[in-house]
Amino acid sequence: MSDITEASTRQAADKPLSPDIKRVLFTEEQIQEAVKRIGAEISRDYQGEHVLLLTVLKGAFIFMADLVRAIDGEVEIDFMAVSSYGAEAKTSGVVRIIKDLNVPVEGRHVVIVEDILDSGLTLKYLLKSIHSRKPATIEIATLLFKEGKQETHIDCKYIGLKCPDEFVVGYGLDYAERYRNLSYIGVLDEKVYA
């Protein structure tokens, strides 16, 4: 199975393509297959353990909701909100914690759930923050992995789909708070953010 699939000709008949989307990159079906695979891997790796899934809002909230239901075992969830994009199409490189965790992570098995791993700068900052709280283990699950975009090395154990270096939206991913509700992941037309 190819990770990068041109799916524009297979869009769902009941959901027309947004006029701002150049093409569909991953269909709803491809996304759900990836989520189920990651859920099965986490279930296997943490069998008999209580795992804490930490999600970075807002982009990963849909992925998190589906992933939790794909895991067979005890899970707890918590949310953080960080920002390095604002309303821009490129990261500023400056990370701010907008909402911190509500639960302690010390001694816990932690999986950080991300929507997309591109530059890695936000995640590097987040990992440093979580490591300082002394979890037993910490791993990363990302729905999308942008190959060749990492500006810092990040070990990511669970990868859903490999993504080309294009600006993508849908399935929780946004541009200026728009397009999160698309059931697919598509490439945003440059005219929208140019």
C-alpha positions as CSV (number, residue, x, y, z in Angstrom):
1,M,0.0,0.0,0.0
2,S,1.4,3.4,-1.0
3,D,1.5,6.0,1.8
4,I,0.9,8.9,-0.6
5,T,-2.1,8.3,-2.7
6,E,-3.8,10.7,-5.2
7,A,-7.4,10.3,-4.3
8,S,-9.0,13.3,-5.9
9,T,-11.0,11.1,-8.3
10,R,-12.4,9.0,-5.4
11,Q,-13.9,11.7,-3.2
12,A,-17.1,10.7,-1.4
13,A,-20.2,11.4,-3.6
14,D,-22.2,12.7,-0.6
15,K,-19.5,15.3,0.4
16,P,-18.3,17.6,-2.4
17,L,-14.7,18.7,-2.5
18,S,-14.2,22.1,-0.9
19,P,-13.3,24.7,-3.7
20,D,-10.2,25.7,-1.7
21,I,-8.8,22.1,-1.9
22,K,-6.5,21.4,-4.9
23,R,-6.8,17.6,-4.4
24,V,-7.6,15.0,-1.8
25,L,-4.4,13.5,-0.5
26,F,-5.9,10.9,1.9
27,T,-9.5,9.7,1.9
28,E,-11.6,9.1,4.9
29,E,-11.1,5.3,4.4
30,Q,-7.3,5.6,4.2
31,I,-7.3,7.7,7.4
32,Q,-9.4,5.2,9.3
33,E,-7.2,2.3,8.2
34,A,-4.2,4.2,9.5
35,V,-5.9,5.0,12.8
36,K,-6.9,1.4,13.3
37,R,-3.4,0.2,12.6
38,I,-1.9,2.7,15.2
39,G,-4.5,1.7,17.7
40,A,-3.6,-2.0,17.3
41,E,0.1,-1.2,17.7
42,I,-0.5,0.7,20.9
43,S,-2.8,-2.0,22.2
44,R,-0.1,-4.6,21.6
45,D,2.7,-2.5,23.0
46,Y,0.9,-1.5,26.2
47,Q,-1.0,-4.7,26.8
48,G,-1.8,-4.9,30.5
49,E,-0.6,-1.3,31.1
50,H,-2.5,1.9,31.8
51,V,-1.5,4.4,29.1
52,L,-2.0,8.1,29.2
53,L,-2.6,9.7,25.8
54,L,-1.7,13.4,25.6
55,T,-3.2,15.3,22.7
56,V,-2.1,18.6,21.4
57,L,-5.1,20.8,20.6
58,K,-6.7,21.7,18.4
59,G,-5.5,19.8,15.3
60,A,-5.3,16.3,16.8
61,F,-8.6,16.2,18.5
62,I,-10.4,14.2,15.8
63,F,-7.5,11.8,15.5
64,M,-7.4,11.4,19.3
65,A,-11.2,10.6,19.4
66,D,-10.9,7.9,16.8
67,L,-7.6,6.6,18.2
68,V,-9.0,6.1,21.7
69,R,-11.8,4.0,20.3
70,A,-9.2,1.9,18.3
71,I,-7.2,1.0,21.4
72,D,-8.1,-2.2,23.3
73,G,-7.0,-1.5,26.9
74,E,-7.0,1.0,29.6
75,V,-6.4,4.6,28.4
76,E,-6.7,8.0,30.0
77,I,-6.6,11.2,28.0
78,D,-5.5,14.7,28.7
79,F,-5.0,17.8,26.5
80,M,-2.5,20.5,26.0
81,A,-2.7,23.5,23.7
82,V,0.4,25.0,22.2
83,S,0.9,27.4,19.4
84,S,3.7,28.0,16.9
85,Y,1.6,28.8,13.9
86,G,-1.1,31.3,14.8
87,A,-2.9,32.1,11.5
88,E,0.2,31.5,9.4
89,A,1.0,28.7,7.0
90,K,4.5,28.3,8.4
91,T,5.6,27.8,12.0
92,S,7.1,30.8,13.7
93,G,9.4,28.6,15.7
94,V,8.3,30.2,18.9
95,V,6.2,27.8,21.0
96,R,3.8,28.9,23.6
97,I,1.8,26.7,26.0
98,I,-1.7,28.0,26.0
99,K,-3.3,25.1,28.1
100,D,-1.2,22.8,30.3
101,L,-2.1,19.3,31.4
102,N,-4.6,18.6,34.2
103,V,-3.1,15.2,35.3
104,P,0.4,14.4,36.6
105,V,2.6,12.3,34.2
106,E,5.2,11.1,36.7
107,G,5.7,7.4,36.5
108,R,3.1,7.0,33.7
109,H,3.3,5.5,30.2
110,V,2.7,8.5,28.0
111,V,1.9,8.6,24.3
112,I,1.8,12.1,22.8
113,V,-0.8,12.2,20.0
114,E,0.0,14.6,17.2
115,D,-1.9,15.4,14.0
116,I,1.2,16.1,11.9
117,L,4.9,16.0,12.4
118,D,6.7,18.5,10.1
119,S,9.5,20.7,11.4
120,G,9.5,19.0,14.8
121,L,10.2,22.2,16.6
122,T,6.9,22.3,18.6
123,L,7.2,18.6,19.4
124,K,10.8,19.1,20.6
125,Y,9.6,21.8,23.0
126,L,6.7,19.6,24.2
127,L,8.9,16.5,24.7
128,K,11.3,18.6,26.9
129,S,8.4,19.8,29.0
130,I,6.9,16.3,29.4
131,H,10.3,14.6,30.1
132,S,10.9,17.1,32.9
133,R,7.8,15.7,34.6
134,K,9.4,12.2,34.8
135,P,7.1,9.8,32.9
136,A,8.0,6.1,33.0
137,T,8.0,6.1,29.2
138,I,7.1,8.5,26.5
139,E,6.3,7.8,22.8
140,I,4.8,9.7,19.9
141,A,1.9,8.8,17.7
142,T,1.4,11.0,14.6
143,L,-1.2,10.7,12.0
144,L,0.9,12.4,9.3
145,F,4.6,12.5,8.9
146,K,6.1,15.1,6.5
147,E,9.2,13.5,5.1
148,G,12.2,15.7,4.9
149,K,10.7,18.6,6.8
150,Q,12.2,17.8,10.3
151,E,14.5,20.6,11.5
152,T,15.2,18.5,14.6
153,H,15.5,14.8,15.2
154,I,12.3,13.3,16.7
155,D,11.9,9.5,17.4
156,C,8.3,8.8,16.4
157,K,7.2,5.2,17.1
158,Y,3.7,5.4,15.6
159,I,3.3,6.9,12.1
160,G,-0.1,6.8,10.3
161,L,0.7,8.1,6.8
162,K,3.6,9.7,5.1
163,C,2.8,13.1,3.8
164,P,4.4,15.1,1.0
165,D,5.7,18.6,1.7
166,E,2.5,20.4,1.0
167,F,0.1,22.5,3.1
168,V,-2.7,20.0,4.2
169,V,-6.0,20.5,5.9
170,G,-9.0,18.4,7.0
171,Y,-9.6,15.8,9.7
172,G,-8.8,18.3,12.4
173,L,-6.0,20.1,10.5
174,D,-6.8,23.7,9.8
175,Y,-5.7,26.9,8.2
176,A,-6.9,30.0,10.2
177,E,-9.4,27.7,12.0
178,R,-11.1,26.6,8.8
179,Y,-11.3,23.1,7.1
180,R,-11.1,21.0,10.3
181,N,-14.5,19.4,9.6
182,L,-13.4,17.9,6.2
183,S,-13.6,14.1,6.5
184,Y,-10.6,13.7,4.2
185,I,-7.1,15.4,4.2
186,G,-6.5,17.6,1.2
187,V,-3.9,19.9,-0.2
188,L,-4.9,23.6,0.3
189,D,-4.8,25.8,-2.7
190,E,-2.0,28.4,-2.3
191,K,-4.3,31.2,-3.3
192,V,-6.0,30.8,0.1
193,Y,-2.8,31.5,2.2
194,A,-0.6,33.4,-0.3
